[in-house]
Every structure is written in C-alpha cells, then in structure tokens.
Amino acid sequence: MFDGLFNIDYFVLMAALLLIAGVVTAKFSTRLGVPALVLFMLVGMLAGSDGIGFIYFDNANYAQLIGIVALVIILFEGGLQTKWTTVKPVTIPALSLATFGVLITSSVVAAAAKYILDVTWLEAFLFGAIVGSTDAAAVFAGLKGVNLRERLGATLEAESGTNDPMAVFLTISFIQLIMTDQPNYFLLVGSFFWQMGLGLIIGLGLGKFATWAINRINLDSSGLYPVFAMAFALLTYSVTALIGASGLLAVYVAALVLGNAELTYRHSIFRFNEGFAWMMQILMFVILGLLVFPAQLFQLDIVVKGFILSFTLILIARPIAVFLSTIGMKFAIKEKLFLSWAGLRGAVPIVLATFPMISGLENSQLFFNVVFFVVLTSALAQGSTISFLAEKLSLTGMKKETPIHSLELVSIGKANAEVIEVEINEDNPLIGQSLAEITFPKDVLVNAIIRNGNLITPYGESRICSGDILYILVSKQSKNELKQMLNESKISNPTFQKAAE
C-alpha cells in the first residue's frame, strides 16, 4: 500500500518539477537565444537515465500517445489563432508547400539517406518522410514576437498546420510497403485522397457543429466553455482517425472554423487553449527528451551521419522544395530564401520516428537517433536565427502592438446577456457622435470606453473617437439587432463574449 502511494507521490512530484523546469526554461530561452523546444528536450535528457537518473523512460508507445495528443492540442490552438482573412490569400502556396514541398523534401533527403545510412530505398524514403514536414509547434513558437510580413508569416503557419498529415501519410505508407511482401502502390493514391479529402470535410463539419453547440449551450460555469471546446478538438481527431482519415488535418480545419466564428466566451477559450498548448508542448518535448539516450545519440557515427543529413535537409532539400513548390506564386527570391530557412523541424519528426520502433523495423533505433539529432540541429541552427534573418533580408513588417487592456468577467449568477468588444476604425461613421445621439436597440448599455490605453467612464455626452474600444452590454433578445446595426455602421470585427453566468 505504502509503496503504491510512494510511487504515485513520486510521479506527481516529478511531473511538477518537470513542468516548473519547462516554464523556467521558456522564460530564459529568448535571453539565451535558444529555442524553448531545445531547452525542453534538454530538460528531459538531463532528467533521464543517462543524466541525473531521476526517470527511466524507454516506452515508444507512451511517447507516441503523449506526442499525438499534444500535437492535437497544439494544432487546435494554432488554428484558433489563425485569421482566415490572413490565410486565404496564401492558401495555394501553403498547400503546395504542405504537399508537393513535403514530397520533394522527402525525396531529396531519401536519396542522401540511402547512401549515408546504408539502407534500402524503401527505408531511405521512410526516413525522408519522417523528417519531411515542418513542425507546427516549432514554427508557431519561433514566429512569436517576430514582426514578419503578414503574407510570409501566414504562409509558414498555414504550411506547418497542414503538412503534418502528409508526413504521417507517407510515413505509415512506407512502413506498410516495407512490411508487405507484395505492396500495391496504386492503393496509396486512393488512400491519400481519402485521408486528406475526408479529413477536410469532417474538420469543416465538426468545426461548424462545435461553433453551434458552444453558442447554444447554457453552461452553469464559464470555465466549462474552454473545456467544451477542447473536447471537440479531441472528438474531431478521434472520429476522423478511426475511419482512416487524417485526424490532424481535421483538427486544424475545425479550429480554423471555430477561431473565425462569433464565439461565446471567445477570449476565455483562446486563453485557456494557449496555456494548455504551452503545457502540452513542454510535456511533449520533455518526454521525447526522456526517450532518447544521450550515450547513444552522441556517438561519433550518429553525429557525423546526423550532421550530413541535417546539412542536406536544411541547405539542399528544403530550398529545392520551396523554390519548386512556389513557382509562379509571386514570392521574391529573398522571401523564398526565408521560407527555406524557416522550415523548422520539431516534435513531429521525433513522434513519427516512434512508428518504425513500434512496428519493429530493423533500423528503427538508428532512425530515431539520427532523426532526433537532425531535429536538434534544425532547432538550434534555424530556430535561433529566424528573427535575425528576417531583419537582414528586410522582411519585417510594422511592429505588432499588443493591447494593454483586458476584460475579465466574474461569475455573478445567471445573466441573459452578453458583452461585445468593438474597435472603432478611423473611417467609422460613428466617430464624433455622442452616445446620446446614437440610436441603440433596447437593452443595450455601453459599459466602458478604452481610449489610448485609458479607461473612460461613458455618459450621454461622451463622443466616439477613432481607435476607441467599446464594451457594450446587450441582452440576448437584442443581440442580433445590435449586430446588424454594428455591421451597417461598418464597425470592424466586433467580437462577442458571453457575460457572466
């Protein structure tokens, strides 16, 4: 009995220490000039059996399970934060990079792996497929705080959010080809369209259904809305994956639908998922760090082969894929160079490297060690220089300003009302009018005005100025009427947040 309690308490203690270490390393990663994901992996390696020996972990099945759940949550958060108006103009180049780009990258790396790792052609293409995609967690984290031109940033984020399914498809397909005596290559084509097409359809459908359900349900606690949204993310992945389609693609598409809809408790859902995604990112990279044994990783043979393959991937395969996949898409040479360098590898290749291990393939341990080394090299070399390269190539845009105001609603019991946050553009016809002059619908009250970061208490003679942010309390019965009025007044992007329950 006491042994069981001790083991549980020890596990909880280790989880707490690892999370604290992860948060602290994330805090100092920017100052050190090292991507946070590298430090997370180093924490795992340090805590493992080849480090100080706190934890012995070598279960690829558990690592894969944790990795996939974490990827679902990270992709969901990334999709929620992605604005469709920003992504829409770059849909074609992003999808081209996510499909043809991954295929070209995998092929070039496979040609190198065939001779460097001394494996069969099918095994070489399996290795190329594993490292063929950029990583959403690494790219999302790497681009935060970088004032990159909107088109470039949107292309990278959309590519990283949609190319994981292609890498997963190729990895599983090559494993099946290796393990099958008489492989059928034609079935792979049909399987590709089934997985991607159905993943897209299910993602759209469940995204719209989740939006409807979240807005219609009346929960007793506002804290349940983010949990409800996260449940739909897990549901979307599992339902899609169980019928043989791309669950990761479905999750990203569903999140894109949710993030661009008028959503009840929108800010609460976003903030919850941002924090949860960080926690899962820490957990995932620490676990992957635990799974690798530094004594095996840093052998001369692995280091030499890893460096050569990293060089091939970063400086040959990725640039070829970018330049070929974006032909005729109006990207300047320096933009293509940046897209080539910003193709970060992260958790996805390491998680995919567990697939051959679980399948019992002959060279699976070799693949895992080399893939881990390639990811480590990519994160260190590319992840730490993204901001520097963007500035040197003059690809930075206007400085992104973070609003200094916030709105937190406190539970005060049942309230049949919602709060709307409205930003007034410089060309808005309401500018210059006083609140008394504006004909609002019934049961509407302007609660607060944020002007230049300062709180203005509204009254009848208060006049609307350009750049004002209004917080308007409205009853559910009058919400649609107010919404119509705001649209007619050309007020930009009113966001709806449900009032306190």
Buried (B, 14 or more C-beta within 10 A) or exposed (E): EEEEEEEEEEEEEEEEEBBEBBEEBBEEBEEEEBBBBBBBBBBBBBBBBBBEEBBEBEBBEBBBBBBBBBBBBBBBBBBBBBEEEBBEEBBEBBBBBBBBBBBBBBBBBBBBBBEBBEBEEBBBBBBBBBBBBBBBBBBBBBBEEBBBBBBBBBBBBBBBBBBBBBBBBBBBBBBBBBEEEEBEEEEBEEBBEBBBEBBBBBBBBBBBBBBEBBBEEEBEEBEBBBEBBBEBBBBBBEBBBEEEBBBBBBBBBBBBBBBBBBBBBBBBBBBBBEEBBBBBBBBBBBBBBBBBBBEBBBEEEBBEBBEBBBBBBBEBBBBBBBBEBBEEBEBEEEBBBBBBBBBBBBBBBBBBBBBBBBBEBEBBBBBBBBBBBBBBBBBBBBBBBBBEBBEEBEBBBEEEEEEEEEEEBEEEEEBEBBBBBBBBBEEBEBBEBEBEEEEBBEBBEBEBBBBEEEEBEBEEEBBBBEEBBBBBBBBBEBBEBBBEBBEEBEBEEBEBBBBBB
